[in-house]
Amino acid sequence: MVVNTQKLRGKIVERGTTQGNVAKACGIYRTTFYRKMKNGGKDFTVGEIQSMIKGIPLTQEEAIDIFLN
């Protein structure tokens, strides 16, 4: 799976949060989150993606656009 990391970054900023806060919501280190983003998001687990959807938060349409493109 390849995540649209540009759109994900945009939604994080749009919602007024940070990648560090999203990493914390996912239960991973900020550096791990950054590495996974740099790798196109392909290493994110289903659980991490679910945490991001709730933590950012993302609508169903936004989540589909970002994670199922």
CHARMM internal coordinates of N, CA and C (Angstrom, degrees):
IC EDIT
DIST 1 N 1 CA 1.4478
DIST 1 CA 1 C 1.5205
ANGL 1 N 1 CA 1 C 108.84
DIST 1 C 2 N 1.3108
ANGL 1 CA 1 C 2 N 116.18
DIHE 1 N 1 CA 1 C 2 N 134.09
DIST 2 N 2 CA 1.4535
ANGL 1 C 2 N 2 CA 121.72
DIHE 1 CA 1 C 2 N 2 CA 175.68
DIST 2 CA 2 C 1.5215
ANGL 2 N 2 CA 2 C 108.46
DIHE 1 C 2 N 2 CA 2 C -112.87
DIST 2 C 3 N 1.3091
ANGL 2 CA 2 C 3 N 115.31
DIHE 2 N 2 CA 2 C 3 N 126.06
DIST 3 N 3 CA 1.4553
ANGL 2 C 3 N 3 CA 122.25
DIHE 2 CA 2 C 3 N 3 CA -178.47
DIST 3 CA 3 C 1.5207
ANGL 3 N 3 CA 3 C 108.68
DIHE 2 C 3 N 3 CA 3 C -91.61
DIST 3 C 4 N 1.3294
ANGL 3 CA 3 C 4 N 116.75
DIHE 3 N 3 CA 3 C 4 N 140.94
DIST 4 N 4 CA 1.4583
ANGL 3 C 4 N 4 CA 120.60
DIHE 3 CA 3 C 4 N 4 CA 174.09
DIST 4 CA 4 C 1.5264
ANGL 4 N 4 CA 4 C 106.81
DIHE 3 C 4 N 4 CA 4 C -78.35
DIST 4 C 5 N 1.3329
ANGL 4 CA 4 C 5 N 115.97
DIHE 4 N 4 CA 4 C 5 N 86.91
DIST 5 N 5 CA 1.4605
ANGL 4 C 5 N 5 CA 121.06
DIHE 4 CA 4 C 5 N 5 CA -173.46
DIST 5 CA 5 C 1.5251
ANGL 5 N 5 CA 5 C 112.67
DIHE 4 C 5 N 5 CA 5 C -66.94
DIST 5 C 6 N 1.3331
ANGL 5 CA 5 C 6 N 117.41
DIHE 5 N 5 CA 5 C 6 N -29.09
DIST 6 N 6 CA 1.4680
ANGL 5 C 6 N 6 CA 119.17
DIHE 5 CA 5 C 6 N 6 CA 178.00
DIST 6 CA 6 C 1.5325
ANGL 6 N 6 CA 6 C 110.34
DIHE 5 C 6 N 6 CA 6 C -64.92
DIST 6 C 7 N 1.3175
ANGL 6 CA 6 C 7 N 116.89
DIHE 6 N 6 CA 6 C 7 N -45.55
DIST 7 N 7 CA 1.4697
ANGL 6 C 7 N 7 CA 120.14
DIHE 6 CA 6 C 7 N 7 CA 178.17
DIST 7 CA 7 C 1.5215
ANGL 7 N 7 CA 7 C 110.77
DIHE 6 C 7 N 7 CA 7 C -66.34
DIST 7 C 8 N 1.3292
ANGL 7 CA 7 C 8 N 116.54
DIHE 7 N 7 CA 7 C 8 N -38.16
DIST 8 N 8 CA 1.4626
ANGL 7 C 8 N 8 CA 120.31
DIHE 7 CA 7 C 8 N 8 CA 178.59
DIST 8 CA 8 C 1.5222
ANGL 8 N 8 CA 8 C 110.14
DIHE 7 C 8 N 8 CA 8 C -62.33
DIST 8 C 9 N 1.3267
ANGL 8 CA 8 C 9 N 117.17
DIHE 8 N 8 CA 8 C 9 N -47.06
DIST 9 N 9 CA 1.4759
ANGL 8 C 9 N 9 CA 120.69
DIHE 8 CA 8 C 9 N 9 CA 177.07
DIST 9 CA 9 C 1.5274
ANGL 9 N 9 CA 9 C 110.68
DIHE 8 C 9 N 9 CA 9 C -58.15
DIST 9 C 10 N 1.3285
ANGL 9 CA 9 C 10 N 115.98
DIHE 9 N 9 CA 9 C 10 N -43.28
DIST 10 N 10 CA 1.4573
ANGL 9 C 10 N 10 CA 120.95
DIHE 9 CA 9 C 10 N 10 CA 179.80
DIST 10 CA 10 C 1.5230
ANGL 10 N 10 CA 10 C 112.31
DIHE 9 C 10 N 10 CA 10 C -60.24
DIST 10 C 11 N 1.3263
ANGL 10 CA 10 C 11 N 116.75
DIHE 10 N 10 CA 10 C 11 N -43.51
DIST 11 N 11 CA 1.4640
ANGL 10 C 11 N 11 CA 120.70
DIHE 10 CA 10 C 11 N 11 CA -179.92
DIST 11 CA 11 C 1.5257
ANGL 11 N 11 CA 11 C 111.11
DIHE 10 C 11 N 11 CA 11 C -68.13
DIST 11 C 12 N 1.3305
ANGL 11 CA 11 C 12 N 117.00
DIHE 11 N 11 CA 11 C 12 N -35.61
DIST 12 N 12 CA 1.4658
ANGL 11 C 12 N 12 CA 120.54
DIHE 11 CA 11 C 12 N 12 CA 177.37
DIST 12 CA 12 C 1.5271
ANGL 12 N 12 CA 12 C 109.64
DIHE 11 C 12 N 12 CA 12 C -60.86
DIST 12 C 13 N 1.3231
ANGL 12 CA 12 C 13 N 116.58
DIHE 12 N 12 CA 12 C 13 N -47.10
DIST 13 N 13 CA 1.4664
ANGL 12 C 13 N 13 CA 121.23
DIHE 12 CA 12 C 13 N 13 CA 179.36
DIST 13 CA 13 C 1.5244
ANGL 13 N 13 CA 13 C 110.44
DIHE 12 C 13 N 13 CA 13 C -66.84
DIST 13 C 14 N 1.3307
ANGL 13 CA 13 C 14 N 116.53
DIHE 13 N 13 CA 13 C 14 N -44.31
DIST 14 N 14 CA 1.4635
ANGL 13 C 14 N 14 CA 122.06
DIHE 13 CA 13 C 14 N 14 CA -178.91
DIST 14 CA 14 C 1.5253
ANGL 14 N 14 CA 14 C 111.73
DIHE 13 C 14 N 14 CA 14 C -57.75
DIST 14 C 15 N 1.3224
ANGL 14 CA 14 C 15 N 117.08
DIHE 14 N 14 CA 14 C 15 N -35.81
DIST 15 N 15 CA 1.4622
ANGL 14 C 15 N 15 CA 121.77
DIHE 14 CA 14 C 15 N 15 CA -178.95
DIST 15 CA 15 C 1.5299
ANGL 15 N 15 CA 15 C 112.18
DIHE 14 C 15 N 15 CA 15 C -84.88
DIST 15 C 16 N 1.3311
ANGL 15 CA 15 C 16 N 116.68
DIHE 15 N 15 CA 15 C 16 N -0.39
DIST 16 N 16 CA 1.4613
ANGL 15 C 16 N 16 CA 120.48
DIHE 15 CA 15 C 16 N 16 CA 175.57
DIST 16 CA 16 C 1.5119
ANGL 16 N 16 CA 16 C 114.71
DIHE 15 C 16 N 16 CA 16 C 75.99
DIST 16 C 17 N 1.3085
ANGL 16 CA 16 C 17 N 116.63
DIHE 16 N 16 CA 16 C 17 N 27.87
DIST 17 N 17 CA 1.4594
ANGL 16 C 17 N 17 CA 119.95
DIHE 16 CA 16 C 17 N 17 CA 177.64
DIST 17 CA 17 C 1.5289
ANGL 17 N 17 CA 17 C 108.64
DIHE 16 C 17 N 17 CA 17 C -118.80
DIST 17 C 18 N 1.3166
ANGL 17 CA 17 C 18 N 116.85
DIHE 17 N 17 CA 17 C 18 N -171.82
DIST 18 N 18 CA 1.4653
ANGL 17 C 18 N 18 CA 121.41
DIHE 17 CA 17 C 18 N 18 CA -179.34
DIST 18 CA 18 C 1.5240
ANGL 18 N 18 CA 18 C 109.68
DIHE 17 C 18 N 18 CA 18 C -128.57
DIST 18 C 19 N 1.3154
ANGL 18 CA 18 C 19 N 115.41
DIHE 18 N 18 CA 18 C 19 N 163.25
DIST 19 N 19 CA 1.4632
ANGL 18 C 19 N 19 CA 119.47
DIHE 18 CA 18 C 19 N 19 CA 176.24
DIST 19 CA 19 C 1.5255
ANGL 19 N 19 CA 19 C 110.11
DIHE 18 C 19 N 19 CA 19 C -63.34
DIST 19 C 20 N 1.3336
ANGL 19 CA 19 C 20 N 116.95
DIHE 19 N 19 CA 19 C 20 N -33.52
DIST 20 N 20 CA 1.4632
ANGL 19 C 20 N 20 CA 120.48
DIHE 19 CA 19 C 20 N 20 CA 177.01
DIST 20 CA 20 C 1.5166
ANGL 20 N 20 CA 20 C 112.32
DIHE 19 C 20 N 20 CA 20 C -62.69
DIST 20 C 21 N 1.3383
ANGL 20 CA 20 C 21 N 116.54
DIHE 20 N 20 CA 20 C 21 N -41.54
DIST 21 N 21 CA 1.4693
ANGL 20 C 21 N 21 CA 120.18
DIHE 20 CA 20 C 21 N 21 CA 177.66
DIST 21 CA 21 C 1.5243
ANGL 21 N 21 CA 21 C 111.55
DIHE 20 C 21 N 21 CA 21 C -66.92
DIST 21 C 22 N 1.3288
ANGL 21 CA 21 C 22 N 116.16
DIHE 21 N 21 CA 21 C 22 N -37.23
DIST 22 N 22 CA 1.4598
ANGL 21 C 22 N 22 CA 120.13
DIHE 21 CA 21 C 22 N 22 CA 178.33
DIST 22 CA 22 C 1.5304
ANGL 22 N 22 CA 22 C 109.75
DIHE 21 C 22 N 22 CA 22 C -66.80
DIST 22 C 23 N 1.3304
ANGL 22 CA 22 C 23 N 116.71
DIHE 22 N 22 CA 22 C 23 N -40.73
DIST 23 N 23 CA 1.4606
ANGL 22 C 23 N 23 CA 120.69
DIHE 22 CA 22 C 23 N 23 CA 177.19
DIST 23 CA 23 C 1.5239
ANGL 23 N 23 CA 23 C 110.45
DIHE 22 C 23 N 23 CA 23 C -59.36
DIST 23 C 24 N 1.3360
ANGL 23 CA 23 C 24 N 115.59
DIHE 23 N 23 CA 23 C 24 N -44.10
DIST 24 N 24 CA 1.4667
ANGL 23 C 24 N 24 CA 120.20
DIHE 23 CA 23 C 24 N 24 CA 179.38
DIST 24 CA 24 C 1.5268
ANGL 24 N 24 CA 24 C 110.58
DIHE 23 C 24 N 24 CA 24 C -61.87
DIST 24 C 25 N 1.3387
ANGL 24 CA 24 C 25 N 117.22
DIHE 24 N 24 CA 24 C 25 N -41.51
DIST 25 N 25 CA 1.4684
ANGL 24 C 25 N 25 CA 121.42
DIHE 24 CA 24 C 25 N 25 CA 178.38
DIST 25 CA 25 C 1.5292
ANGL 25 N 25 CA 25 C 111.09
DIHE 24 C 25 N 25 CA 25 C -62.78
DIST 25 C 26 N 1.3328
ANGL 25 CA 25 C 26 N 116.04
DIHE 25 N 25 CA 25 C 26 N -30.31
DIST 26 N 26 CA 1.4759
ANGL 25 C 26 N 26 CA 120.88
DIHE 25 CA 25 C 26 N 26 CA 179.69
DIST 26 CA 26 C 1.5221
ANGL 26 N 26 CA 26 C 111.91
DIHE 25 C 26 N 26 CA 26 C -83.08
DIST 26 C 27 N 1.3329
ANGL 26 CA 26 C 27 N 116.75
DIHE 26 N 26 CA 26 C 27 N -12.15
DIST 27 N 27 CA 1.4565
ANGL 26 C 27 N 27 CA 120.26
DIHE 26 CA 26 C 27 N 27 CA -178.67
DIST 27 CA 27 C 1.5149
ANGL 27 N 27 CA 27 C 113.43
DIHE 26 C 27 N 27 CA 27 C 78.95
DIST 27 C 28 N 1.3563
ANGL 27 CA 27 C 28 N 116.44
DIHE 27 N 27 CA 27 C 28 N 26.32
DIST 28 N 28 CA 1.4639
ANGL 27 C 28 N 28 CA 120.20
DIHE 27 CA 27 C 28 N 28 CA 178.21
DIST 28 CA 28 C 1.5273
ANGL 28 N 28 CA 28 C 109.20
DIHE 27 C 28 N 28 CA 28 C -125.14
DIST 28 C 29 N 1.3215
ANGL 28 CA 28 C 29 N 115.21
DIHE 28 N 28 CA 28 C 29 N 161.84
DIST 29 N 29 CA 1.4582
ANGL 28 C 29 N 29 CA 120.24
DIHE 28 CA 28 C 29 N 29 CA 177.14
DIST 29 CA 29 C 1.5237
ANGL 29 N 29 CA 29 C 110.24
DIHE 28 C 29 N 29 CA 29 C -68.18
DIST 29 C 30 N 1.3203
ANGL 29 CA 29 C 30 N 115.50
DIHE 29 N 29 CA 29 C 30 N 149.44
DIST 30 N 30 CA 1.4639
ANGL 29 C 30 N 30 CA 121.33
DIHE 29 CA 29 C 30 N 30 CA 178.78
DIST 30 CA 30 C 1.5285
ANGL 30 N 30 CA 30 C 110.61
DIHE 29 C 30 N 30 CA 30 C -57.98
DIST 30 C 31 N 1.3334
ANGL 30 CA 30 C 31 N 117.23
DIHE 30 N 30 CA 30 C 31 N -42.14
DIST 31 N 31 CA 1.4680
ANGL 30 C 31 N 31 CA 120.17
DIHE 30 CA 30 C 31 N 31 CA -179.78
DIST 31 CA 31 C 1.5250
ANGL 31 N 31 CA 31 C 111.42
DIHE 30 C 31 N 31 CA 31 C -64.18
DIST 31 C 32 N 1.3172
ANGL 31 CA 31 C 32 N 116.83
DIHE 31 N 31 CA 31 C 32 N -35.50
DIST 32 N 32 CA 1.4656
ANGL 31 C 32 N 32 CA 120.90
DIHE 31 CA 31 C 32 N 32 CA 177.09
DIST 32 CA 32 C 1.5208
ANGL 32 N 32 CA 32 C 110.06
DIHE 31 C 32 N 32 CA 32 C -66.26
DIST 32 C 33 N 1.3316
ANGL 32 CA 32 C 33 N 115.85
DIHE 32 N 32 CA 32 C 33 N -41.84
DIST 33 N 33 CA 1.4622
ANGL 32 C 33 N 33 CA 120.38
DIHE 32 CA 32 C 33 N 33 CA 178.05
DIST 33 CA 33 C 1.5240
ANGL 33 N 33 CA 33 C 110.07
DIHE 32 C 33 N 33 CA 33 C -60.71
DIST 33 C 34 N 1.3454
ANGL 33 CA 33 C 34 N 116.86
DIHE 33 N 33 CA 33 C 34 N -47.44
DIST 34 N 34 CA 1.4699
ANGL 33 C 34 N 34 CA 120.72
DIHE 33 CA 33 C 34 N 34 CA 179.70
DIST 34 CA 34 C 1.5268
ANGL 34 N 34 CA 34 C 111.44
DIHE 33 C 34 N 34 CA 34 C -59.87
DIST 34 C 35 N 1.3337
ANGL 34 CA 34 C 35 N 116.74
DIHE 34 N 34 CA 34 C 35 N -41.14
DIST 35 N 35 CA 1.4693
ANGL 34 C 35 N 35 CA 120.64
DIHE 34 CA 34 C 35 N 35 CA 179.72
DIST 35 CA 35 C 1.5283
ANGL 35 N 35 CA 35 C 110.55
DIHE 34 C 35 N 35 CA 35 C -63.58
DIST 35 C 36 N 1.3279
ANGL 35 CA 35 C 36 N 116.10
DIHE 35 N 35 CA 35 C 36 N -43.33
DIST 36 N 36 CA 1.4628
ANGL 35 C 36 N 36 CA 119.72
DIHE 35 CA 35 C 36 N 36 CA 179.61
DIST 36 CA 36 C 1.5236
ANGL 36 N 36 CA 36 C 110.91
DIHE 35 C 36 N 36 CA 36 C -65.21
DIST 36 C 37 N 1.3314
ANGL 36 CA 36 C 37 N 117.41
DIHE 36 N 36 CA 36 C 37 N -37.54
DIST 37 N 37 CA 1.4685
ANGL 36 C 37 N 37 CA 120.88
DIHE 36 CA 36 C 37 N 37 CA 176.75
DIST 37 CA 37 C 1.5272
ANGL 37 N 37 CA 37 C 109.88
DIHE 36 C 37 N 37 CA 37 C -64.36
DIST 37 C 38 N 1.3264
ANGL 37 CA 37 C 38 N 116.49
DIHE 37 N 37 CA 37 C 38 N -43.38
DIST 38 N 38 CA 1.4668
ANGL 37 C 38 N 38 CA 120.96
DIHE 37 CA 37 C 38 N 38 CA -178.83
DIST 38 CA 38 C 1.5283
ANGL 38 N 38 CA 38 C 111.09
DIHE 37 C 38 N 38 CA 38 C -63.19
DIST 38 C 39 N 1.3305
ANGL 38 CA 38 C 39 N 116.72
DIHE 38 N 38 CA 38 C 39 N -30.74
DIST 39 N 39 CA 1.4647
ANGL 38 C 39 N 39 CA 121.70
DIHE 38 CA 38 C 39 N 39 CA 179.36
DIST 39 CA 39 C 1.5295
ANGL 39 N 39 CA 39 C 112.13
DIHE 38 C 39 N 39 CA 39 C -86.38
DIST 39 C 40 N 1.3120
ANGL 39 CA 39 C 40 N 117.39
DIHE 39 N 39 CA 39 C 40 N 18.14
DIST 40 N 40 CA 1.4640
ANGL 39 C 40 N 40 CA 120.84
DIHE 39 CA 39 C 40 N 40 CA 177.37
DIST 40 CA 40 C 1.5121
ANGL 40 N 40 CA 40 C 114.10
DIHE 39 C 40 N 40 CA 40 C 80.82
DIST 40 C 41 N 1.3200
ANGL 40 CA 40 C 41 N 117.44
DIHE 40 N 40 CA 40 C 41 N 11.11
DIST 41 N 41 CA 1.4581
ANGL 40 C 41 N 41 CA 120.72
DIHE 40 CA 40 C 41 N 41 CA 178.13
DIST 41 CA 41 C 1.5105
ANGL 41 N 41 CA 41 C 114.61
DIHE 40 C 41 N 41 CA 41 C 76.05
DIST 41 C 42 N 1.3234
ANGL 41 CA 41 C 42 N 117.56
DIHE 41 N 41 CA 41 C 42 N 4.69
DIST 42 N 42 CA 1.4685
ANGL 41 C 42 N 42 CA 119.82
DIHE 41 CA 41 C 42 N 42 CA -174.69
DIST 42 CA 42 C 1.5285
ANGL 42 N 42 CA 42 C 113.45
DIHE 41 C 42 N 42 CA 42 C -70.13
DIST 42 C 43 N 1.3408
ANGL 42 CA 42 C 43 N 117.14
DIHE 42 N 42 CA 42 C 43 N -14.98
DIST 43 N 43 CA 1.4642
ANGL 42 C 43 N 43 CA 120.35
DIHE 42 CA 42 C 43 N 43 CA -178.83
DIST 43 CA 43 C 1.5262
ANGL 43 N 43 CA 43 C 113.80
DIHE 42 C 43 N 43 CA 43 C -95.01
DIST 43 C 44 N 1.3338
ANGL 43 CA 43 C 44 N 117.90
DIHE 43 N 43 CA 43 C 44 N -1.00
DIST 44 N 44 CA 1.4583
ANGL 43 C 44 N 44 CA 119.87
DIHE 43 CA 43 C 44 N 44 CA 178.41
DIST 44 CA 44 C 1.5223
ANGL 44 N 44 CA 44 C 109.88
DIHE 43 C 44 N 44 CA 44 C -67.88
DIST 44 C 45 N 1.3206
ANGL 44 CA 44 C 45 N 115.50
DIHE 44 N 44 CA 44 C 45 N 138.06
DIST 45 N 45 CA 1.4599
ANGL 44 C 45 N 45 CA 119.98
DIHE 44 CA 44 C 45 N 45 CA 176.97
DIST 45 CA 45 C 1.5254
ANGL 45 N 45 CA 45 C 109.22
DIHE 44 C 45 N 45 CA 45 C -84.52
DIST 45 C 46 N 1.3167
ANGL 45 CA 45 C 46 N 115.99
DIHE 45 N 45 CA 45 C 46 N 165.53
DIST 46 N 46 CA 1.4588
ANGL 45 C 46 N 46 CA 120.89
DIHE 45 CA 45 C 46 N 46 CA 177.60
DIST 46 CA 46 C 1.5286
ANGL 46 N 46 CA 46 C 109.56
DIHE 45 C 46 N 46 CA 46 C -59.94
DIST 46 C 47 N 1.3086
ANGL 46 CA 46 C 47 N 117.10
DIHE 46 N 46 CA 46 C 47 N -41.71
DIST 47 N 47 CA 1.4601
ANGL 46 C 47 N 47 CA 121.35
DIHE 46 CA 46 C 47 N 47 CA 179.51
DIST 47 CA 47 C 1.5192
ANGL 47 N 47 CA 47 C 112.26
DIHE 46 C 47 N 47 CA 47 C -62.49
DIST 47 C 48 N 1.3339
ANGL 47 CA 47 C 48 N 116.85
DIHE 47 N 47 CA 47 C 48 N -40.72
DIST 48 N 48 CA 1.4671
ANGL 47 C 48 N 48 CA 120.69
DIHE 47 CA 47 C 48 N 48 CA 178.06
DIST 48 CA 48 C 1.5272
ANGL 48 N 48 CA 48 C 110.57
DIHE 47 C 48 N 48 CA 48 C -65.36
DIST 48 C 49 N 1.3140
ANGL 48 CA 48 C 49 N 116.40
DIHE 48 N 48 CA 48 C 49 N -40.76
DIST 49 N 49 CA 1.4667
ANGL 48 C 49 N 49 CA 120.31
DIHE 48 CA 48 C 49 N 49 CA 178.80
DIST 49 CA 49 C 1.5269
ANGL 49 N 49 CA 49 C 110.09
DIHE 48 C 49 N 49 CA 49 C -64.21
DIST 49 C 50 N 1.3166
ANGL 49 CA 49 C 50 N 117.17
DIHE 49 N 49 CA 49 C 50 N -42.79
DIST 50 N 50 CA 1.4653
ANGL 49 C 50 N 50 CA 120.18
DIHE 49 CA 49 C 50 N 50 CA 177.71
DIST 50 CA 50 C 1.5264
ANGL 50 N 50 CA 50 C 110.70
DIHE 49 C 50 N 50 CA 50 C -61.71
DIST 50 C 51 N 1.3195
ANGL 50 CA 50 C 51 N 117.04
DIHE 50 N 50 CA 50 C 51 N -39.81
DIST 51 N 51 CA 1.4651
ANGL 50 C 51 N 51 CA 121.07
DIHE 50 CA 50 C 51 N 51 CA 177.92
DIST 51 CA 51 C 1.5191
ANGL 51 N 51 CA 51 C 111.17
DIHE 50 C 51 N 51 CA 51 C -64.97
DIST 51 C 52 N 1.3342
ANGL 51 CA 51 C 52 N 117.06
DIHE 51 N 51 CA 51 C 52 N -38.36
DIST 52 N 52 CA 1.4596
ANGL 51 C 52 N 52 CA 120.60
DIHE 51 CA 51 C 52 N 52 CA 178.03
DIST 52 CA 52 C 1.5238
ANGL 52 N 52 CA 52 C 110.83
DIHE 51 C 52 N 52 CA 52 C -64.91
DIST 52 C 53 N 1.3332
ANGL 52 CA 52 C 53 N 116.51
DIHE 52 N 52 CA 52 C 53 N -43.67
DIST 53 N 53 CA 1.4637
ANGL 52 C 53 N 53 CA 120.92
DIHE 52 CA 52 C 53 N 53 CA -178.97
DIST 53 CA 53 C 1.5264
ANGL 53 N 53 CA 53 C 110.18
DIHE 52 C 53 N 53 CA 53 C -59.29
DIST 53 C 54 N 1.3290
ANGL 53 CA 53 C 54 N 116.82
DIHE 53 N 53 CA 53 C 54 N -41.83
DIST 54 N 54 CA 1.4628
ANGL 53 C 54 N 54 CA 120.57
DIHE 53 CA 53 C 54 N 54 CA 179.45
DIST 54 CA 54 C 1.5234
ANGL 54 N 54 CA 54 C 111.96
DIHE 53 C 54 N 54 CA 54 C -76.34
DIST 54 C 55 N 1.3269
ANGL 54 CA 54 C 55 N 116.38
DIHE 54 N 54 CA 54 C 55 N -39.35
DIST 55 N 55 CA 1.4618
ANGL 54 C 55 N 55 CA 121.03
DIHE 54 CA 54 C 55 N 55 CA -172.88
DIST 55 CA 55 C 1.5081
ANGL 55 N 55 CA 55 C 115.47
DIHE 54 C 55 N 55 CA 55 C -76.88
DIST 55 C 56 N 1.3280
ANGL 55 CA 55 C 56 N 118.43
DIHE 55 N 55 CA 55 C 56 N -27.26
DIST 56 N 56 CA 1.4796
ANGL 55 C 56 N 56 CA 119.75
DIHE 55 CA 55 C 56 N 56 CA -174.56
DIST 56 CA 56 C 1.5193
ANGL 56 N 56 CA 56 C 111.70
DIHE 55 C 56 N 56 CA 56 C -74.59
DIST 56 C 57 N 1.2774
ANGL 56 CA 56 C 57 N 126.98
DIHE 56 N 56 CA 56 C 57 N -43.57
DIST 57 N 57 CA 1.4671
ANGL 56 C 57 N 57 CA 133.10
DIHE 56 CA 56 C 57 N 57 CA -21.11
DIST 57 CA 57 C 1.5296
ANGL 57 N 57 CA 57 C 111.74
DIHE 56 C 57 N 57 CA 57 C -83.49
DIST 57 C 58 N 1.3266
ANGL 57 CA 57 C 58 N 114.40
DIHE 57 N 57 CA 57 C 58 N 160.96
DIST 58 N 58 CA 1.4624
ANGL 57 C 58 N 58 CA 121.61
DIHE 57 CA 57 C 58 N 58 CA 178.46
DIST 58 CA 58 C 1.5208
ANGL 58 N 58 CA 58 C 109.68
DIHE 57 C 58 N 58 CA 58 C -118.14
DIST 58 C 59 N 1.3222
ANGL 58 CA 58 C 59 N 115.72
DIHE 58 N 58 CA 58 C 59 N 144.37
DIST 59 N 59 CA 1.4637
ANGL 58 C 59 N 59 CA 119.52
DIHE 58 CA 58 C 59 N 59 CA 172.59
DIST 59 CA 59 C 1.5283
ANGL 59 N 59 CA 59 C 107.64
DIHE 58 C 59 N 59 CA 59 C -73.79
DIST 59 C 60 N 1.3176
ANGL 59 CA 59 C 60 N 115.65
DIHE 59 N 59 CA 59 C 60 N 167.46
DIST 60 N 60 CA 1.4636
ANGL 59 C 60 N 60 CA 119.82
DIHE 59 CA 59 C 60 N 60 CA 178.14
DIST 60 CA 60 C 1.5249
ANGL 60 N 60 CA 60 C 110.25
DIHE 59 C 60 N 60 CA 60 C -60.12
DIST 60 C 61 N 1.3331
ANGL 60 CA 60 C 61 N 117.01
DIHE 60 N 60 CA 60 C 61 N -42.25
DIST 61 N 61 CA 1.4681
ANGL 60 C 61 N 61 CA 121.20
DIHE 60 CA 60 C 61 N 61 CA -179.35
DIST 61 CA 61 C 1.5256
ANGL 61 N 61 CA 61 C 111.16
DIHE 60 C 61 N 61 CA 61 C -64.13
DIST 61 C 62 N 1.3397
ANGL 61 CA 61 C 62 N 116.57
DIHE 61 N 61 CA 61 C 62 N -42.21
DIST 62 N 62 CA 1.4624
ANGL 61 C 62 N 62 CA 120.49
DIHE 61 CA 61 C 62 N 62 CA 178.98
DIST 62 CA 62 C 1.5194
ANGL 62 N 62 CA 62 C 110.72
DIHE 61 C 62 N 62 CA 62 C -63.92
DIST 62 C 63 N 1.3251
ANGL 62 CA 62 C 63 N 116.16
DIHE 62 N 62 CA 62 C 63 N -42.83
DIST 63 N 63 CA 1.4684
ANGL 62 C 63 N 63 CA 120.65
DIHE 62 CA 62 C 63 N 63 CA -179.93
DIST 63 CA 63 C 1.5226
ANGL 63 N 63 CA 63 C 111.04
DIHE 62 C 63 N 63 CA 63 C -62.40
DIST 63 C 64 N 1.3117
ANGL 63 CA 63 C 64 N 116.82
DIHE 63 N 63 CA 63 C 64 N -43.39
DIST 64 N 64 CA 1.4711
ANGL 63 C 64 N 64 CA 120.54
DIHE 63 CA 63 C 64 N 64 CA 178.37
DIST 64 CA 64 C 1.5203
ANGL 64 N 64 CA 64 C 110.43
DIHE 63 C 64 N 64 CA 64 C -62.61
DIST 64 C 65 N 1.3177
ANGL 64 CA 64 C 65 N 116.28
DIHE 64 N 64 CA 64 C 65 N -43.61
DIST 65 N 65 CA 1.4616
ANGL 64 C 65 N 65 CA 121.40
DIHE 64 CA 64 C 65 N 65 CA -179.54
DIST 65 CA 65 C 1.5283
ANGL 65 N 65 CA 65 C 111.77
DIHE 64 C 65 N 65 CA 65 C -62.66
DIST 65 C 66 N 1.3324
ANGL 65 CA 65 C 66 N 116.60
DIHE 65 N 65 CA 65 C 66 N -38.39
DIST 66 N 66 CA 1.4616
ANGL 65 C 66 N 66 CA 120.76
DIHE 65 CA 65 C 66 N 66 CA -176.60
DIST 66 CA 66 C 1.5292
ANGL 66 N 66 CA 66 C 112.08
DIHE 65 C 66 N 66 CA 66 C -82.73
DIST 66 C 67 N 1.3180
ANGL 66 CA 66 C 67 N 117.73
DIHE 66 N 66 CA 66 C 67 N -45.06
DIST 67 N 67 CA 1.4652
ANGL 66 C 67 N 67 CA 120.87
DIHE 66 CA 66 C 67 N 67 CA -170.97
DIST 67 CA 67 C 1.5216
ANGL 67 N 67 CA 67 C 115.17
DIHE 66 C 67 N 67 CA 67 C -98.54
DIST 67 C 68 N 1.3249
ANGL 67 CA 67 C 68 N 118.36
DIHE 67 N 67 CA 67 C 68 N -15.26
DIST 68 N 68 CA 1.4649
ANGL 67 C 68 N 68 CA 120.07
DIHE 67 CA 67 C 68 N 68 CA -178.12
DIST 68 CA 68 C 1.5164
ANGL 68 N 68 CA 68 C 111.39
DIHE 67 C 68 N 68 CA 68 C -124.63
DIST 68 C 69 N 1.3174
ANGL 68 CA 68 C 69 N 116.94
DIHE 68 N 68 CA 68 C 69 N 41.97
DIST 69 N 69 CA 1.4677
ANGL 68 C 69 N 69 CA 118.43
DIHE 68 CA 68 C 69 N 69 CA -177.73
DIST 69 CA 69 C 1.5024
ANGL 69 N 69 CA 69 C 112.33
DIHE 68 C 69 N 69 CA 69 C -88.18
END
COOR INIT
IC SEED 1 N 1 CA 1 C
IC BUILD
